[in-house]
Amino acid sequence: MTNVLLTDAPFPFDTVQSVNVYVISVSVSTQADTGGSADSMSWVEVTAPHRQINLLELQQGDTALLGGDEIPAGQYRAVRLILDGDSSSIRYKDGSLAQVHWGGSGRQAIHAFVEAAVDVGAQGTDIVIDFDVGRSFHYDDLGDGAFNFVPWIRAVNRAETGSIAGTVSRDTSGGGTAGPVTNATVSAWGRGSGIWYIYSTGVTDAAGHYRLAYLLPGTYIVGVDPPSGSNLGAALDSNVAVNKGFETTHSVTLSAFTGALLIQGASSMPQNRTNRLEAFVVNAQHQQDTTAVVAWQSLDTTVLGLTTYQDSTRIARVTSKIVGTGRIVATSGSLVDTLVIHVAVDTSSGPSAPR
């Protein structure tokens, strides 16, 4: 007996009352889904609920049981949902229906991202399908006030997962009052095939609590973004471990946002090359300050040479001298950023030219 449960990463828009998705059926396959192979794959139907689910009712790891059936034991590497866009909808809090571009009318097949093969043994298992509402429905992409449906769904074996939970609060910096932060977005980034992806997102409740459920074991980057219009800064922790069957506690305190500086430029370059660097300064109102004066410094002058300009202090050029690692620092008032640049042997056969 294998059950299928549905959950979601909470929808971030506080103007929406419901996100109703009509699920016709859920099927699985032992074959890997490569995108173009779906039509020729062998699918086993697990459940055919033919029902509408309000994804906004599924938060903090809550699930809705779609159904279940006996399927052959095996390693299942693909999960497919059949949805009906005509019977699905988004409704605003005033009761009106939102315009949604579903990508077509009627039935459509949606394939979930399967992080690791779901092992279904003789005793069966629970497959959790995490429907990330916040990233699946993009608002006003085309400037028409509508939602674009770009599905982001992943499927995992619940028995193989753990979770991250905690509280997001604010400190008293900037003259604010300490307390919980409501409607902050919390994201867990995981590494796959050399690239970092957002695997799960959640939102804090009135008490500042969040829970990112159904994560496979590993180390995640957890990022916290304050709600829109807040004067708080974001937070990032790159070393949050998840273990199978356990919940990791990770609480975050946000401080008042006072501005930011970011160096844009390549973090690696061949020897004897010149690259362009640019510093972007953001003020406390979250607006780019194009008049800010920036000072540049190379902390490792034997590795990296630096050229600055008086007429545009936000621009600089860095030259790689020898193989090694160097650091470039940009400052503007109390704001600072450091770019670490790795210099490698130039293996190209042609002449080295500045870029």
VEXDRENMI-173453 format. One record per atom (N, C-alpha, C): x, y, z. Coordinates in steps of 0.2 Angstrom, whole numbers, plus 2048, in hexadecimal, padded with zeros to 3 digits. Atoms other than C-alpha are relative to their C-alpha. Layout:
BEGIN
XYZ;...
***
This chain:
BEGIN
8047FA800;800800800;804806800;7FC7F9801;8088117FA;7FB805800;8057FA800;7FF8217FF;8048067FD;7FE7F9803;8018327F6;7FD805804;8037FA7FD;800842800;8038067FD;7FE7F9804;8018547FA;801805806;7FF7FB7FC;809862803;8038067FC;7FE7FA804;80F8747FE;805804804;7FC7FB7FC;81C881802;7FB8067FF;8057FB7FF;81088F808;8008057FB;8017FA805;80A89C7FB;802806804;7FE7F97FC;8128AD7FF;7FC8067FF;8047FA801;8058B87F9;7FA801805;8068007FB;7F98BE808;7FA8037FD;8067FE803;7EC8C47FB;7FC7FA7FE;803805803;7E88B37F6;7FC7FB805;8048047FC;7DA8A87FE;8017F97FF;7FF807801;7DC8987F6;8047FF7F9;7FD802806;7E688F7E9;7FE7F87FF;804807800;7DB8807E3;8037FD7FA;7FE804806;7E38737D8;7FC7F9800;804806801;7D98657D1;8047FA7FE;7FB806802;7E38547D1;7FB7FB7FE;804805803;7DC8477C6;8037F9802;7FD8077FE;7E98397C9;808802801;7F98017FF;7FB8357CF;8037FA7FE;7FD807802;8068287C7;808801801;7F98017FE;8188227CA;8037FC7FA;7FC804805;82581A7BF;8077FE803;7F98027FE;8358107C2;8058037FC;7FC7FD805;83C8197B3;802807802;7FF7F97FE;8458297B5;7FD8057FA;8037FB805;83C8387AD;8058057FD;7FB7FC803;8488407A1;7FD8067FC;8037FA803;83B84D79B;7FC7FE7F9;803802806;838846789;7FE7F9800;802807800;83583478E;7FA7FF804;8068017FC;825836798;7FB7FC7FD;806804803;81983078B;8027F97FF;7FE807801;823820788;8017FC806;7FF8037FA;82581C79A;7FA7FC803;8058047FD;81C80F7A4;7FE803807;8027FD7FA;8118177B1;7FB7FC804;8058047FC;80880F7C0;7FC805804;8047FB7FC;7F98197C7;7FF7FE807;8018017F9;7F981B7DA;7FA802802;8067FD7FE;7EA8257DC;7FD8047FB;8047FC805;7DC82E7D2;7FB804804;8057FD7FB;7D483A7DF;7FB8047FD;8057FC804;7CB8457D2;7FD805805;8027FB7FB;7CA8537E0;8048067FF;7FC7FA800;7CF8657E2;803801807;7FC7FF7F9;7DC8697F0;802807800;7FE7FA7FF;7DE87A7F7;808800803;7F98017FD;7F187B7F9;802805805;7FE7FB7FA;7F188A805;7FE7FD807;8028037FA;7E987E812;8067FB802;7FB8057FE;7F9874812;807804801;7FA7FC7FE;80787D81B;8037FD806;7FC8037FA;815879828;8007F8800;7FF808801;816867821;7F97FD800;806804800;803863821;7FF7FD7F9;801804806;7FD857814;7F97FE7FF;807802802;7ED85280B;8017F97FD;800807803;7EB83F807;7FC8007FA;804801806;7E783D7F5;7FE7F97FF;802806801;7E582B7F6;8067FB800;7FB805800;7EF81B7F4;7FE7F97FD;802807803;7F08097EC;8067FC801;7FA805800;7FB7FA7EC;8038017F9;7FC7FF806;8097FC7DF;8067FB801;7FA8057FF;8187F07DB;806803804;7FA7FD7FD;8277F27E6;8058027FB;7FB7FE805;8357FB7DE;803807802;7FE7F9800;83F80B7DC;7FD8047FB;8047FC805;8348187D5;8048077FF;7FC7FB802;83D8267CC;7FD8067FD;8047FA803;82F8317C5;7F9800803;8067FF7FE;81F8387CB;7FC8057FC;8047FC805;81183F7C0;7F9801803;8067FE7FE;8028497C5;7FC8027F9;8057FD805;7F384C7B9;7FB805803;8047FB7FD;7EB85C7BD;7FB8037FB;8057FD805;7DC8657B5;7FF807802;7FF7F97FF;7DF8777B3;7F9804800;8077FD800;7CC87B7AF;7FD7FF806;8038007F9;7C78757C0;804802806;7FC7FE7FB;7D587D7C9;800808800;8017F9800;7D588F7CF;804804806;7FD7FC7FA;7DD89D7DA;7FB805801;8057FB7FE;7D18A87E4;803805805;7FE7FA7FC;7D58B97EC;7FC800807;8047FF7FA;7D08BD7FE;7F9803800;8067FC800;7C28C87F8;7FB7FB7FC;805805804;7BA8B87EF;8018007F9;7FF800808;7BF8BD7DD;8057FB7FE;7FB804803;7C88B17D2;8058037FD;7FA7FD803;7D98B47CC;8017FD7F9;7FF803807;7DE8B27BA;8077FC800;7FA805800;7EA8A37B8;8017FE7F9;7FE803806;7F489E7A9;8027F9801;7FE8077FE;7F488B7AB;8047FD7FB;7FC803805;7FE88879B;7FC7FB7FC;805804805;7EF880792;7FA7FE804;8068027FD;7DE87A795;7FF7F9802;8018077FE;7D786A79D;8067FD803;7FB8047FD;7E285C7A2;8078027FE;7F97FF802;7F585E7A3;8047FC805;7FC8047FC;8038537AA;806804803;7FA7FC7FC;80F85A7B7;8047FB803;7FB8057FE;81F8507BB;803803806;7FD7FE7F9;8268527CD;8077FF7FF;7F9801800;8388547D0;8027FB806;7FE8057FC;83E8447D8;807800802;7F97FF7FD;84D8477E3;8047FA800;7FD807800;8518357E6;7FB7FB7FF;805805801;8498257E1;7FC7FE806;8048027FA;83A8217EC;7FF7F8800;8008077FF;83C8107F3;7FA7FD803;8068037FE;82C8067F4;8017F9802;7FF8077FE;82E7F67FE;7FA7FD801;8068057FF;8227E8803;7FB804804;8047FD7FC;81B7F3810;7FD8077FE;8027FA803;818802805;803806803;7FD7FA7FD;81C814809;7FB8067FE;8047FA801;815826809;8048057FB;7FD7FB804;81A8317FA;7FD807801;8027F97FE;8198447FE;8028047F9;8007FC806;81684F7EF;800808803;8007F97FD;81C8617F4;7FF8057FA;8027FB806;81386E7E9;802807803;7FE7FA7FE;81C87E7EB;7FC8067FD;8057FB803;80E88B7E8;8048077FF;7FC7FA801;81A89A7EA;8048017FA;7FC800807;8258957DB;7FC7FD7FB;804803806;81788C7D1;7FC8057FD;8057FB803;80C89B7CF;804807800;7FC7F9800;8168AB7C9;7FB8057FE;8057FA801;80B8BB7CB;8038057FB;7FF7FA804;80B8C87BD;8068007FC;7FA801804;8198C17B3;7FF8047F9;8017FD807;8118C87A3;7FD807801;8037FA7FF;80B8D87AB;7F88017FF;807800800;7F98D37AA;7FC7FE806;8048017FA;7F58D07BC;7FE7F9801;802807800;7F48BD7B9;8057FC803;7FB8057FD;7FD8AE7C1;8027FB7FA;7FE805804;8078A37B6;8027FA803;7FE8067FD;8088917BA;8067FC7FD;7FA803802;81988A7BA;8027FB805;8008057FB;81887A7C4;8077FF803;7FA8027FD;8268777D1;7FE7FB806;8038067FC;8228667D9;8067FB801;7FB8067FE;82E8597E2;7FC7FB803;8038067FD;82A8487E8;8067FC804;7FB8037FC;83383F7F6;7FC7FA804;8028067FC;83182F801;800803807;8007FD7F9;82B836812;8047FD805;7FC8047FB;83482981C;8078027FF;7F97FE801;84582F815;801807801;7FF7F9800;843841819;800803808;8007FD7F9;84684D828;7FD8077FE;8037F9801;84186082A;804805804;7FD7FA7FC;847871830;7FA804802;8067FB7FD;83C87C83B;803804805;7FE7FB7FB;83E88B846;7FC806800;8047F97FF;83989D84A;8048057FD;7FC7FA803;83E8AD840;7FD806805;8027FA7FC;83E8BC84C;8048067FE;7FC7FA801;8458CE84B;803802806;7FD7FD7FB;8518D7856;7FE807801;8027F97FE;8508E985D;8048057FC;7FC7FB804;85C8F0850;7FC8047FC;8047FB804;8568FF847;7FA803803;8067FD7FC;84A904855;7FA7FB800;805804800;83F8F5852;7FE7FD806;8028047FB;8368EA85E;8017F97FF;7FE807801;83C8D8861;7FA7FC800;805804800;8308CB85D;8007FB7F9;800804805;82A8BE850;7FF8047F9;8017FE807;82B8C183D;7FB7FC7FC;805804803;81B8BC834;8018017F8;800800808;81A8B8821;8078017FD;7F9801803;82D8B681F;8017FA7FC;7FF806805;8328AA811;8077FD802;7FA8047FE;83E89C816;8017FB7FB;7FE805805;847892809;8067FC802;7FA8047FF;852883809;8037FE7FA;7FC802806;85F8817FC;8047FA801;7FD806800;8668717F8;8057FF7F9;7FB800806;87586C7EC;7FE7F97FC;801805804;8718617DD;8048017F9;7FC800806;87D85D7CE;804807800;7FC7FB800;88886B7D3;7FC807801;8047FA800;87A8787D4;7FB800806;8057FF7FA;87087F7E3;7F98027FE;8077FF801;85D87E7E2;7FC801806;8058007FB;84F8837ED;7FC7FA800;804806800;8488737F3;7F9801804;8067FF7FC;83B87A7FF;800807802;8017FA7FD;83388A804;7FB800805;8068007FC;82888F812;7FF807803;8017FA7FD;82189E81B;7FF800807;8028007F9;8208A382D;7F9802802;8077FE7FE;8108A4836;800806805;8007FA7FC;80A8B1843;805800806;7FB8017FB;8168AA850;8078007FE;7F9800803;8258AB844;8027F97FF;7FE807800;825898843;8007FE7F8;801803806;82988F833;8037F8800;7FE807800;82C87C82E;8017FF7F8;7FE802807;83587681E;8007F8801;8018077FF;82F86481D;8037FC7FA;7FF805805;834854813;8068027FC;7FA7FF803;84685880F;8047FA801;7FC806800;85284A80B;806802804;7FA7FE7FC;861849817;8068037FC;7FB7FC803;86F855813;801807803;7FF7FA7FD;876866816;7FD8057FB;8047FB804;86B875810;803807802;8007F97FE;86D88880F;7F9802801;8077FD7FE;85E890818;8018077FF;8007F9801;85A8A1812;7F9803803;8067FD7FD;84D8AD81B;8008077FC;8027F9803;8458BC811;7FB803804;8067FD7FC;83B8C881B;7FA8027FC;8067FF805;8298CC815;8018077FD;7FF7FA804;8278D9808;7FE806804;8017FA7FD;8288EB80E;803800807;7FC8007F9;8328E681E;806804800;7FA7FD800;8418F0823;8067FB803;7FB8057FE;84A8DF828;8047FE7FB;7FB803804;8598D8820;7FF7F87FF;800807801;85A8C6819;8057FC804;7FB8047FD;8638B8821;8027F97FC;7FE806804;86D8A981A;8057FC805;7FC8047FC;87489A823;8027FA7FB;7FE805805;87E88E818;8027F9803;7FE8067FD;88087F824;7FB7FD804;8058037FC;87087882A;7FF7F97FE;800807801;87086582B;7F97FD801;8078047FF;86085A828;8027F8800;7FF8077FF;86084882E;7F97FC800;806804801;85483A82A;7FC7FF807;8048027FB;845839836;801805806;7FF7FB7FB;84A849840;7FE8077FD;8027F9802;84585B840;806805803;7FA7FB7FE;854868841;7FD807802;8037F97FE;85087884B;8058057FD;7FC7FB803;856887842;7FC807801;8047FA7FF;850898849;8058067FE;7FD7FA803;8558A9841;7FE806803;8027F97FD;8568BB848;8028047FA;7FE7FC805;8558C883B;801807803;7FF7F97FE;85C8DA83D;7FE8057FB;8027FB804;8578EA835;8058017FA;7FC7FF806;85D8EC823;8038077FF;7FD7FA800;86A8FA822;8038017F9;7FD800807;8708F7810;8047FA7FE;7FB805802;87B8EC806;8048027FA;7FC7FF806;8898EB7FA;8027FA7FD;7FF806803;88C8DE7ED;8058017FA;7FC800805;89B8DB7E2;7FE7FB7FA;801805805;8978D47D1;8067FF7FC;7FA802804;8A58CB7C8;8017F9800;7FF807800;8AC8BA7C4;8057FE806;7FC8037FB;8B38B07D2;8067FC7FE;7FA804802;8C08A77C8;8028037F9;7FD7FE806;8CB8AC7B9;8077FE7FF;7FA803801;8DA8A67B0;806806801;7FB7FC7FF;8EB8AE7B3;8018057FA;7FE7FB805;8F08BE7AA;7FA8037FC;8067FD803;8DE8C47A7;7FD806804;8037FB7FD;8D48D37AB;7F8800800;8078007FF;8C28D37B1;7FD806803;8047FB7FE;8B58E07B4;7FC7FF807;8038017FA;8AE8E27C6;7FB806801;8047FB7FF;89F8EC7CB;7FC800807;8038007FA;8988F17DC;7F9803800;8077FD800;8858F37DF;7FF801808;8017FD7F9;8808FD7EF;7F8800800;8087FF7FE;86E8FB7F6;800804807;8017FD7FA;868907803;7FB7FD805;8058037FB;85D904812;7F98007FE;807800802;84E907808;7FF7FB7FA;800806805;8538F87FD;8008037F8;7FF7FD807;8579047EE;8078007FE;7F97FF802;8679047E4;802807800;7FD7F9800;8729137E7;8058007FB;7FB7FF806;87B9177D7;805806802;7FB7FB7FF;8839267DF;8057FF806;7FB8027FB;88C91D7ED;8077FF7FE;7F8800801;89F91E7EE;8027FA803;7FD8077FE;8A890D7EE;807801800;7F88017FF;8BA90A7F4;8017F97FF;7FE807802;8C38FB7ED;8077FE803;7FA8027FD;8D18F17F4;8027F97FE;7FE807801;8DB8E17EF;8047FE806;7FD8027FA;8E08D87FF;8067FB7FE;7FA805802;8EC8CC7F5;8038037FA;7FD7FC806;8F68D87E9;8047FC7FC;7FB804804;9028CA7E4;7FC7FC7FB;804805804;8F38C07DD;7FC8057FB;8057FC804;8E78CE7D7;802807800;8007F9801;8EA8DF7D0;7FA8047FF;8067FD800;8DD8EC7D1;8008077FD;8007F9803;8D98FC7C7;7F9803802;8067FD7FE;8CC9087CD;7FF8077FC;8017FA804;8C49187C5;7FC805805;8037FA7FC;8BF9297CD;7FA8027FD;8067FE803;8B192C7C1;7FA7FB801;8058057FF;8A891C7C5;8037FB805;7FD8047FA;8AD9157D6;7FD7F9800;8038067FF;8A19077D4;8037FA7FB;7FD805805;8AB8FF7C6;808800801;7F9801800;8BC8F77C7;8027FB7FC;7FE806804;8C78EB7BE;8067FD804;7FB8047FC;8D18DD7C5;8047FC7FB;7FC803804;8E08D57BD;8037FA804;7FD8067FD;8E68C37C1;8078007FF;7F9800801;8F98C37C4;8037F9800;7FD8077FF;8FE8B17CA;7FA7FC802;8048057FE;8F58A17CE;7FF800807;8017FF7F9;8ED8A27DF;7F9802801;8067FD7FD;8DE8A97E9;801807802;8007F97FD;8DB8BC7EC;7F9802802;8067FD7FD;8CE8C77F4;8008077FE;8027F9801;8C68D77EE;7FB802804;8057FD7FB;8BD8E27FA;7FE8067FE;8037F9802;8B18F07F6;7FC802806;8047FD7FA;8AA8FC804;7FD8067FE;8037F9801;89E90A804;7FD801807;8037FE7F9;89B912815;8027FA804;7FF8067FC;898903821;7FF7FA7FC;802806804;8938F7813;8077FD7FD;7FA803803;8A08EB80D;7FF7F97FD;800806804;8A28DC801;8067FD7FE;7FA803802;8B08D07FD;7FF7FB7FB;801805805;8B28C67ED;8077FC800;7FA805800;8BE8B77EE;8017FE7F8;7FF802807;8C68B47DD;8067FB7FF;7FB805801;8CF8A47D8;8038017F9;7FC7FF806;8DD8A67CB;8037F97FE;7FD806803;8E18977C0;8058007FB;7FB800806;8EE8927B3;7FC8017FA;8037FF807;8E98997A2;8027FA7FB;7FF805805;8E788A797;7FE8017F9;8027FE807;8E1893788;8068017FC;7FA7FF804;8ED893779;8008077FD;8007FA803;8E88A4773;803806805;7FE7FB7FC;8EE8B5779;7FB802806;8057FE7FA;8E78BB78A;7FE8077FF;8037FA802;8DC8CA787;7FB802806;8057FE7FB;8D38D5794;7F98007FE;807800801;8C18D3796;7FC806803;
***
